[in-house]
Amino acid sequence: MAARLLDYIWEDGAKPGDRLLSERALVARYGVPRVTMRAALSELAARDVVPRHQPAAGS
């Protein structure tokens, strides 16, 4: 899943600082469980491809 997300980032022409779709929107787009998406996002964050993001207050 991380590779698919990386493809999405490159194909979208995202630049540093651009926002990705929300986790919920990515889950809906790719039809994967939320835990799978979180693991993929964590993998990309560990590789410094996307920033680590803290949940908003009250989430």
C-alpha positions as a Markdown table, in Angstrom:
| # | Residue | x | y | z |
|---|---|---|---|---|
| 1 | Met | 0.0 | 0.0 | 0.0 |
| 2 | Ala | 2.9 | 2.4 | 0.7 |
| 3 | Ala | 4.1 | 2.0 | -2.9 |
| 4 | Arg | 0.6 | 2.8 | -4.2 |
| 5 | Leu | 0.5 | 5.9 | -2.0 |
| 6 | Leu | 3.9 | 6.9 | -3.3 |
| 7 | Asp | 2.7 | 6.6 | -6.8 |
| 8 | Tyr | -0.3 | 8.7 | -6.0 |
| 9 | Ile | 2.0 | 11.4 | -4.5 |
| 10 | Trp | 4.2 | 11.4 | -7.6 |
| 11 | Glu | 1.4 | 11.2 | -10.1 |
| 12 | Asp | -0.5 | 14.1 | -8.4 |
| 13 | Gly | 2.6 | 16.2 | -8.7 |
| 14 | Ala | 2.7 | 17.0 | -5.0 |
| 15 | Lys | 5.4 | 19.3 | -3.8 |
| 16 | Pro | 6.9 | 19.5 | -0.3 |
| 17 | Gly | 4.4 | 21.0 | 2.0 |
| 18 | Asp | 1.3 | 20.0 | -0.1 |
| 19 | Arg | -1.4 | 18.3 | 1.8 |
| 20 | Leu | -2.5 | 14.8 | 1.1 |
| 21 | Leu | -6.1 | 13.6 | 1.2 |
| 22 | Ser | -7.3 | 12.8 | 4.7 |
| 23 | Glu | -6.7 | 9.3 | 6.0 |
| 24 | Arg | -10.5 | 8.7 | 5.7 |
| 25 | Ala | -10.5 | 9.9 | 2.1 |
| 26 | Leu | -7.5 | 7.7 | 1.2 |
| 27 | Val | -9.2 | 4.7 | 2.8 |
| 28 | Ala | -12.3 | 5.3 | 0.7 |
| 29 | Arg | -10.2 | 5.9 | -2.5 |
| 30 | Tyr | -8.2 | 2.7 | -2.2 |
| 31 | Gly | -10.8 | 0.5 | -0.5 |
| 32 | Val | -8.5 | -0.7 | 2.2 |
| 33 | Pro | -8.9 | -1.0 | 6.0 |
| 34 | Arg | -7.9 | 2.0 | 8.0 |
| 35 | Val | -5.2 | 0.0 | 9.8 |
| 36 | Thr | -3.6 | -0.8 | 6.4 |
| 37 | Met | -3.7 | 2.9 | 5.4 |
| 38 | Arg | -2.2 | 3.9 | 8.8 |
| 39 | Ala | 0.6 | 1.4 | 8.4 |
| 40 | Ala | 1.4 | 2.7 | 4.9 |
| 41 | Leu | 1.4 | 6.3 | 6.1 |
| 42 | Ser | 3.6 | 5.4 | 9.0 |
| 43 | Glu | 6.0 | 3.6 | 6.6 |
| 44 | Leu | 6.2 | 6.7 | 4.4 |
| 45 | Ala | 6.6 | 9.0 | 7.4 |
| 46 | Ala | 9.5 | 6.8 | 8.6 |
| 47 | Arg | 11.1 | 7.3 | 5.2 |
| 48 | Asp | 10.5 | 11.1 | 5.5 |
| 49 | Val | 8.2 | 11.1 | 2.5 |
| 50 | Val | 5.3 | 12.5 | 4.4 |
| 51 | Pro | 5.3 | 14.3 | 7.7 |
| 52 | Arg | 4.1 | 12.6 | 10.9 |
| 53 | His | 0.8 | 14.1 | 11.8 |
| 54 | Gln | -0.8 | 14.3 | 15.2 |
| 55 | Pro | -4.6 | 13.9 | 15.4 |
| 56 | Ala | -6.5 | 17.1 | 15.9 |
| 57 | Ala | -7.7 | 17.8 | 19.4 |
| 58 | Gly | -10.9 | 16.0 | 20.2 |
| 59 | Ser | -10.4 | 13.3 | 17.5 |
